[in-house]
């Protein structure tokens, strides 16, 4: 993971631009206020997979700053 992604994630956390919306037995859903609008980040507990609707994750298949920020929130709880 690049230092740019980590830096962006840290900024999202610092500015409190991420919130946990819904948690069920199978999934946890976060909403992240990114620079290009709100993004939906979902952690599938069954598959142990993270997904975000941003183009960096969906088109490039790479872990984005939105996912890294959500992972940090999950690690705190």
N, C-alpha and C positions, 0 to 999 in steps of 0.2 A: 504494500500500500504506500502511496506517495505521501510525502510530507505535506503537500498542498491539501490533500484530502483530510489528513489529520488536523491541519490548521483550521480548515473550514468547519470541521466537526466541533473543534474546541470553541470556535466563535459562536456556533449555533447554541451550544450548551451555556456558554457565558451569557449570551443575550436572551436565554430562556425561550428560544424559538422552536422548542419541541415539546410536545405533550402526548401523554398516553391517552388514547381515546377509549379503546375497548380492549378488555382482556377476557378471553374465553378459555375453555379447557384446551382448545387446539391452536388458538392464534392470539397474538398480541398485535394491536394496531396502533400506530403512532401517526400523528400529523406533524409535519415539519414545515415551518415557514422559511422557504429558501429564497434565494435572490430572484428566481423566476416564477414565484408563486408557491402555493402550498403543495406539498408532496405527501403521498401516502406510503408509509413504510409498514410492512407486515412481516412478523416473525411467525413462521409455521412451526409450531412446537413438535408436531408429529414428524415432519421431514427434516427438522432442524435447519431450515433455510430462511434466509433474509431476502426480501424483495422490496424494491422501491419503484415508483412509477416515473421517476426522472429519466431523462434520455441517457445519462451517463451509465445508469444501471441497466436499463432495458435494451438500449442499442449496442452498448459496448460490452455489457456483461461484467462490468467491474464494480467493486464495492465503492459506493459513493459516500460523501460526507454525511448524508442524511441517515444512512444505515449505521455508520460509525457512531454518530451521536445517539441513535436509538440503542445501540449495543451498550454504550456507556450508561444510559439510563437503566437498562435491564441489569447491568452489573451492580448498580447501587442498591437494588432491591433484593 
